[in-house]
Amino acid sequence: MNRNFWQTYWPPLAWAAVLFIQSSIPHVRAPLKLTQWDDKWIHAVIYFPLGFLLMRSLQQSQAQRSTTVLLLITFLLGATYGISDELHQYFVPGRYSDWRDAVADAIGVALGSVGYLKCHHRQRNRLNP
């Protein structure tokens, strides 16, 4: 792989590595349980940066593609990573795999990618009034 690829894609790859390492820690429990959905909110929140960073990298490297296509690619990549993370957790002692966590991961990726587009649009409007 060339140097430009690593310059563009190191942020989402680094975040994916952080997620993998975190999900490799056995017997993790939430420090405080306020609702039955706390775990799902956490999944969405930690996958938000993955969607944000993936969308940014794809937009930088695939500028010729439409925003809709980039959103779809981001969602598919991020959701697939979330599914693979859930499968990985099946083999970690004290962790479990839950399809609802994968859905929350995908929602976080989707929100992160849309969040990036909103930020990018605002920044572009500020620079070019």
C-alpha positions as CSV (number, residue, x, y, z in Angstrom):
1,M,0.0,0.0,0.0
2,N,1.2,3.4,-0.8
3,R,2.1,6.3,1.6
4,N,-1.0,8.3,0.5
5,F,-3.3,5.5,1.6
6,W,-1.8,5.4,5.1
7,Q,-1.9,9.2,5.4
8,T,-5.5,9.2,4.5
9,Y,-6.8,6.2,6.4
10,W,-4.7,6.0,9.5
11,P,-7.3,7.8,11.7
12,P,-10.2,5.3,11.1
13,L,-7.8,2.4,11.2
14,A,-6.3,3.6,14.6
15,W,-9.9,4.0,16.0
16,A,-10.8,0.5,14.8
17,A,-7.7,-0.8,16.6
18,V,-8.8,1.0,19.8
19,L,-12.2,-0.6,19.5
20,F,-10.6,-4.0,18.9
21,I,-8.3,-3.7,21.9
22,Q,-11.2,-2.5,24.1
23,S,-13.4,-5.4,23.1
24,S,-10.6,-7.8,23.8
25,I,-10.6,-7.0,27.5
26,P,-12.3,-9.9,29.4
27,H,-15.1,-9.5,31.9
28,V,-15.9,-5.8,31.4
29,R,-18.9,-4.4,33.1
30,A,-20.5,-1.0,32.8
31,P,-19.5,1.1,35.9
32,L,-23.1,2.4,36.3
33,K,-26.3,1.1,35.0
34,L,-29.0,3.7,34.7
35,T,-31.3,2.1,32.1
36,Q,-31.5,-1.2,30.3
37,W,-30.2,0.6,27.2
38,D,-27.0,2.0,28.6
39,D,-24.9,-0.6,26.8
40,K,-26.5,0.3,23.5
41,W,-25.9,4.0,23.9
42,I,-22.2,3.3,24.7
43,H,-21.9,1.2,21.5
44,A,-23.4,4.0,19.4
45,V,-21.2,6.6,21.1
46,I,-17.9,4.7,20.5
47,Y,-18.8,3.9,16.9
48,F,-19.7,7.5,16.1
49,P,-16.0,8.4,15.7
50,L,-15.5,5.5,13.4
51,G,-18.2,6.7,11.1
52,F,-16.9,10.3,11.3
53,L,-13.3,9.3,10.5
54,L,-14.2,6.8,7.8
55,M,-16.4,9.4,6.0
56,R,-13.7,12.0,6.2
57,S,-11.1,9.6,4.8
58,L,-13.3,8.3,2.0
59,Q,-14.3,11.9,1.0
60,Q,-10.6,12.8,0.8
61,S,-9.6,9.8,-1.2
62,Q,-12.8,9.3,-3.3
63,A,-13.8,12.9,-4.0
64,Q,-15.2,11.9,-7.5
65,R,-17.9,9.8,-5.9
66,S,-21.3,11.1,-4.8
67,T,-22.0,11.8,-1.2
68,T,-24.7,9.1,-1.2
69,V,-22.2,6.5,-2.4
70,L,-19.7,7.6,0.2
71,L,-22.3,7.4,2.9
72,L,-23.3,3.9,1.8
73,I,-19.6,2.7,1.7
74,T,-19.0,4.2,5.1
75,F,-22.1,2.6,6.5
76,L,-21.3,-0.8,5.0
77,L,-17.6,-0.7,6.2
78,G,-18.5,0.5,9.7
79,A,-21.4,-1.8,10.2
80,T,-19.4,-4.8,8.9
81,Y,-16.6,-3.9,11.4
82,G,-19.2,-3.7,14.2
83,I,-20.5,-7.2,13.3
84,S,-17.0,-8.6,13.2
85,D,-16.4,-7.0,16.6
86,E,-19.5,-8.7,18.0
87,L,-18.2,-12.1,16.6
88,H,-14.8,-11.4,18.2
89,Q,-16.4,-10.7,21.6
90,Y,-18.1,-14.2,21.4
91,F,-14.6,-15.7,22.0
92,V,-13.5,-13.3,24.8
93,P,-14.1,-14.7,28.3
94,G,-16.8,-12.8,30.2
95,R,-18.0,-11.0,27.0
96,Y,-20.9,-11.8,24.9
97,S,-22.1,-11.3,21.3
98,D,-25.4,-9.5,20.8
99,W,-27.0,-8.6,17.5
100,R,-28.5,-5.5,19.2
101,D,-25.0,-4.2,19.9
102,A,-24.2,-4.6,16.2
103,V,-27.3,-2.5,15.4
104,A,-26.2,0.1,17.9
105,D,-22.7,0.1,16.3
106,A,-24.2,0.6,12.9
107,I,-26.4,3.5,14.2
108,G,-23.2,5.1,15.7
109,V,-21.4,4.8,12.3
110,A,-24.4,6.3,10.5
111,L,-24.6,9.2,12.9
112,G,-20.9,9.8,12.8
113,S,-20.8,9.9,9.0
114,V,-23.7,12.3,8.8
115,G,-22.0,14.3,11.6
116,Y,-18.9,14.6,9.5
117,L,-20.9,15.9,6.5
118,K,-22.6,18.5,8.7
119,C,-19.3,19.7,10.1
120,H,-17.7,19.7,6.6
121,H,-20.6,21.6,5.1
122,R,-20.5,24.2,7.9
123,Q,-16.8,24.7,7.6
124,R,-17.0,25.0,3.8
125,N,-19.8,27.6,4.1
126,R,-17.7,29.7,6.6
127,L,-14.7,29.7,4.2
128,N,-16.8,30.5,1.1
129,P,-19.7,32.7,2.2
